[in-house]
Each structure stands twice: as C-alpha cells, then as structure tokens.
Amino acid sequence: MNSPHRLGIALIGTEFMGRAHSQAWRNVSAFWPQHRVDLKVLVGRQQDKTAQAATQLGWAESSTDWAAVIDRDDVDIVDICTPGNLHADIAIAALNAGKHVLTEKPLASSLPDAERMTLAAAAARAKGTRSMVGFNYRRVPALAAARDIIQSGRIGKVRHMRVSYLQDWLADAAAPMSWRLRKEIAGSGVLGDLGSHLVDQVHFLLGEPITTVSGHLRTMVPRRPGPGGMEAVTVDDAFWATAFTDAGVAISIEASRMATGRKSSLEVEIFGETGGIKFDLQRLNELWLLEAAGAAEDRGYRQILVTEREHPYAAHWWPPGHILGWENTFTNQAADFLQAIGAGEDPRPSFDDALQVEKTLAAIEASAAAGGLQIPIGDSN
C-alpha cells in the first residue's frame, strides 16, 4: 500500500455523485495540506464513457472491473458512488481486502444488505480498516454549528423539531423514468434518497436516535414514460412521518420529489425550552438562533453567518465572510475521513450509524404498509 501520508483512491461511479466526490478528492489537499492523496482510478460500466470521465475529472486511469481495482496494491481507499443495490457487494469485498471504504448514502438498498455491510465493517475495524457513510450534510458548517449549540445547552432541552426535504424534479407527470424510480435498483424512492438525510440529521443534531415512528408513503404518478413505453413506478414519490426519541423529543419528517417550486429545500427547525434554531439549505451559510436573553419584547431570531474561522470547517477555506457552497461539504467530508484514517480513529457517520438510519426507514415503510401504525425501531422486519 501507499504511505499513510499519501493514499491512493479508487472511485466507483461516474455519474452525479461520482463527480461530486471526484472534485472533493481533487481539492482536499489544497485546503488540508496534511492530507495527500492520489486519484488512481475511476471505475464505471462503460469503457469509453468512463475513460472520458476519468480525463475530465482528474483520474490517472479508468476501469470497468471494480473487483480487479480493489485488489490493487496502490489503492488504499475505495469510494463507492453507485446505485444502492451495488453498495453491499463492493463495500464488503473492499473491506475484506483491507481497503478503507467511503460509501454514499443510503448504506444499502435493503436492510439485510445494510446489516451484512455493518458486520463486515466491524470485522475490518478490528484490523484497523476504517469505513464511513457519505451523509454530506453533517459537513455543512451551519448544521455542525447547530449541533454544537444544541449539545452545549444554549437553547435548553429540545422538545420537538421539524425536518423536511422538498424537491420538484418529478412534479411533471411526463418526466421520464429513471433508475431512482425502480425499486429493484434504488431500494426505495424519496424515503431512502432524501429521507435518509433527514433521519441522519435528527440523529446528528440531537445526539440520540429515533426510537419509534409512524409514517405514510405516496406514489403520486404511478406510471412514467420509459425507453419502451409507459412503465410502472415502483417506489414512493413522497413520505410523511412522526417520530420520537427515548428522551421524548417529538419530530416531524417530510420529503417529496413532487413539491412544485422547491428545487433542493432542506429545512430544519429545532425548538428548545429556552430557544430555537432554524436552517434552510438554500441559504447554506446562515443559521438562525433564538436565545433567552434580553428583554422579552426584544427577543427574536438573529442571523449567524457561519463563515468565521471559529466556525466548523471555515478555517480551512476562505477569509471570513466568504461563503461556501454545497460542493464544499464533500471536501470537508473527505478531509474528515482522511483525518480519521491518519489518526487510527473510527470516522462518523459509521456503518453502524447508517444501519440505524436504515432501520428507521424500514420502520417508516412498515408503518405506512400498516396504515400509519406506530412502530418501534428494530421491530419493522
């Protein structure tokens, strides 16, 4: 293997998320100079397309054989950006080969696959091999700052919160079929895609997991045009859930791909005994904070621009006041992963963390099938 100070990366997946991760690996050494990486090989299904993408994205080589790439001595980290149904086989093989693994969320397209991956990660961890799941919104400076504020007690004990992720890319009933709309590939629809982010944010911000849920799923456009004519959509377009933690925090969760006019609207509201927090991804560098200070008639939310050196991640980027973008979260994520590997520590979110998300999503799906019945997490099989 390479020196621990210069790690070889193999990335599997050439589409949207593979491109986001490629940019992160290209940039991480520029902003975290202690982390040195080599972009060794990009893996895809189509030889010509993958070779072209490798040239565009800065990879030294391309391949269509992920199994052969995993066996290479010059590859230390395997980054998985494929559809969810491929995560388990690739991740388990890579971990068994002694490679550190970063895999995009959701952990897998089924709960049994997620459990197999978590067992493989535990066995690899005992040998010093690290693994992490790419929930990039943990690396938004404003959300990382929100967690710090909550954990410090500045808004008092959290009573309830609201999280939602609304998009409209499927609002047009004539929008074509995609692999994301086929259950055999994606595992689920908006529940696994955007719902996984929401559940992970609840766990991240509160520092405790959801323990019971009730939910509803809806497929609003059941058939869409495909290459051979109209095809059945086999996943959900939207979902709604009510959840609780053992500490009694009440949580409202909502996600949709049918929210006309919303492009990528992740919103978080947290209500504590003495204050509150608000965040909107479309204003990514802003956090709104309410604290019990001053006269009651003057009390209200104030804006925090999360760009100062004291804020999470900000010291590695631009001078104070210069804002970051969505793509920077992936570079922050890569840096955190490399830091954990170098320190011999377990990165977060771990496969265990992501398995807890998968169990929560499975419980929401089971609740929806039972007409909204409240279900404890872990009893959804």
Sequence and secondary structure as in RCSB ss.txt:
>XXXX:A:sequence
MNSPHRLGIALIGTEFMGRAHSQAWRNVSAFWPQHRVDLKVLVGRQQDKTAQAATQLGWAESSTDWAAVIDRDDV
DIVDICTPGNLHADIAIAALNAGKHVLTEKPLASSLPDAERMTLAAAAARAKGTRSMVGFNYRRVPALAAARDII
QSGRIGKVRHMRVSYLQDWLADAAAPMSWRLRKEIAGSGVLGDLGSHLVDQVHFLLGEPITTVSGHLRTMVPRRP
GPGGMEAVTVDDAFWATAFTDAGVAISIEASRMATGRKSSLEVEIFGETGGIKFDLQRLNELWLLEAAGAAEDRG
YRQILVTEREHPYAAHWWPPGHILGWENTFTNQAADFLQAIGAGEDPRPSFDDALQVEKTLAAIEASAAAGGLQI
PIGDSN
>XXXX:A:secstr
   TTEEEEEEE  SHHHHHHHHHHHHHHHHSTT EEEEEEEE SSHHHHHHHHHHHT SEEES HHHHHT TT 
 EEEE S GGGHHHHHHHHHHTT EEEEESSS SSHHHHHHHHHHHHHHHTTT  EEEE GGGG HHHHHHHHHH
HHTTT SEEEEEEEEE  TT STT    GGG HHHHSSSHHHHTHHHHHHHHHHHHSS EEEEEEEEE S  EEE
ETTEEEE  S SEEEEEEEETT  EEEEEEES  TT SSEEEEEEEESS EEEEEGGGTTEEEEE S S GGG  
 EEEE  STTSTTGGGSSSTT    TTHHHHHHHHHHHHHHHHT   SS HHHHHHHHHHHHHHHHHHHTTS  E
ETT   
